[in-house]
């Protein structure tokens, strides 16, 4: 009788131990990739890739919360990343006093009028009985409110955008420390997610995907065209940093002495030092999010989310509010994505709305989650590091490969020209190949959910 429980318990513990060993080996392999990049190329290069990989891992954590926890197919990741980037501008940039004097308060008044119009229309729809009176009231409120909004908004925008358009032409921000933009990016993305979720989460998964994709494109279009908000396609540069500037370090005696003791070039070492400062901040954020995610995933709330994900009908029959829980996790995941977007804009020190493309900020993040292992926080992090390293390194490695293949070919050969031109497509080819291989041989990801 005493051997049966031990025998039964032994096999049950074995898979968990294998998964842990596998995870350690995979993380060690990815670490070797980064170290090898530093040794063979430069530490500046590997730290640049590493910092963006940290941001990508945080984005993957947010998507994993939505898909891995609740099965929500969000194809609008790009929009929430962009909202995080917008938060960095609105929080950290100094206000443009001339623009505020020209029409800032009038723009705020117009936005309040627009919001009041929507609220009034919702109240009218809810309180009036169905019929011609409600239809007439809705038309009067919406059409009248629209023209009132435009009458107040358009002149103010024209005056604001006319204020030194070459360098400003927008209202600016609050002038607060840029690190406060990270949580504010999460708040801004969470607010947008709540508005989206209240209407879209009742749809089927395919309709939810279409809705989130369309809303993400709307967010990008607004950021590109509303110059008063963040200069549109003129871009916002020189966003403040939470770390020192290289030039300031190069002029500091303590830093010069430190570089001398290490035998390093001051200019190169200043760039490495700044990247290490960014990496330290990003690692703190990533570890905090992993700790919170693991606590939530292994709590009764996490078990409830798994039950809802696996069988919504049964969970609903047991009294769980499925739509409310979906909205909750959708908002949480979007907040994490928005925070990562603010961190990325801070790292770049600029907001460029034209760079927000679905390929990079939606498809690539989804590849990170699928390859790493959806439903597993550590798998999402692994996917973030691995996929971003490949995304950056595949093209130069592909160029070396093609140069080696075509070394003996004639300079005028059409095949040589074709192979060299194909280097530009190596990234997409590699991502698709990796995705196919993982789905074929490890469909639950490299570190699957336990």
DAVEN-V239901 format. One line per field, one symbol per residue. phi: phi as a letter, one per 40 degrees, with the letter a starting at -180 (. if undefined). A space follows every 50 residues. Layout:
phi->???
//
This chain:
phi->.ccccccccdccccccccccccccccccccccccccccccbacccccccc ccccccccdccccccccccbgcccbbddccccccccccccccccccdccc ccaccccccccccccccccccccccccccciccccccccccccccccccc cccccccccccccfccbbgacgbcgcdcccccccccccccccccccccbc ccccdcccccccccccccccccccbccccagfccgbbfcdbcbccdcccc bcccccccccccgbccccccccccccccdccccdcccccccccccccccd ccccccccccacccccccgcccccccccccccccccccccccccccccga bbdcccbdccbbdccccdcccchcgbcccccdccccccccdccccccccc ccccccdcccccccccccccccdcbcccccccccccccccbacchcbccc
//
